[in-house]
Amino acid sequence: MIYIVFAIIGALIGGLTARRRNGNRLDIAQYAAGYAIAFALLGLIITVLLDRLVI
């Protein structure tokens, strides 16, 4: 569940970053997807680490 939240946050940050840099719709979509993937991977790592530490 943590990685889903991280993916959504990453997509928002990516979209806002592309918009701030005056990107068109495709730029915004690409940044949102890239950031979402990166943040989801980070969230997945955090989820696995938390799971290993708790159990």
C-alpha positions as CSV (number, residue, x, y, z in Angstrom):
1,M,0.0,0.0,0.0
2,I,2.9,2.4,0.7
3,Y,4.2,2.1,-2.9
4,I,0.8,3.1,-4.3
5,V,0.8,6.3,-2.3
6,F,4.4,7.0,-3.3
7,A,3.5,6.4,-7.0
8,I,0.7,8.9,-6.8
9,I,2.9,11.5,-5.0
10,G,5.6,10.9,-7.6
11,A,3.2,11.4,-10.5
12,L,2.0,14.7,-8.9
13,I,5.5,15.9,-8.4
14,G,6.5,14.9,-11.9
15,G,3.5,16.6,-13.5
16,L,4.1,19.8,-11.6
17,T,7.8,19.8,-12.5
18,A,7.0,19.5,-16.2
19,R,4.4,22.2,-16.0
20,R,6.8,24.5,-14.2
21,R,9.3,23.9,-17.1
22,N,6.6,24.9,-19.6
23,G,6.2,21.4,-21.0
24,N,3.3,20.4,-23.3
25,R,0.8,17.6,-22.4
26,L,3.2,14.8,-23.6
27,D,6.0,16.2,-21.5
28,I,3.8,16.4,-18.4
29,A,2.6,12.8,-19.0
30,Q,6.2,11.5,-19.5
31,Y,7.5,13.3,-16.4
32,A,4.5,12.1,-14.3
33,A,5.1,8.5,-15.5
34,G,8.8,8.6,-14.8
35,Y,8.5,10.1,-11.4
36,A,5.7,7.7,-10.5
37,I,7.8,4.7,-11.5
38,A,10.8,6.0,-9.5
39,F,8.7,6.8,-6.4
40,A,6.9,3.5,-6.6
41,L,10.2,1.7,-6.7
42,L,11.3,3.7,-3.6
43,G,8.1,2.9,-1.9
44,L,8.4,-0.8,-2.7
45,I,11.9,-0.9,-1.2
46,I,10.6,0.9,1.9
47,T,7.7,-1.6,2.2
48,V,10.1,-4.6,1.9
49,L,12.4,-3.1,4.6
50,L,9.6,-2.4,6.9
51,D,8.2,-5.9,6.4
52,R,11.6,-7.4,7.2
53,L,12.2,-5.3,10.3
54,V,8.7,-5.9,11.8
55,I,8.7,-9.7,11.3
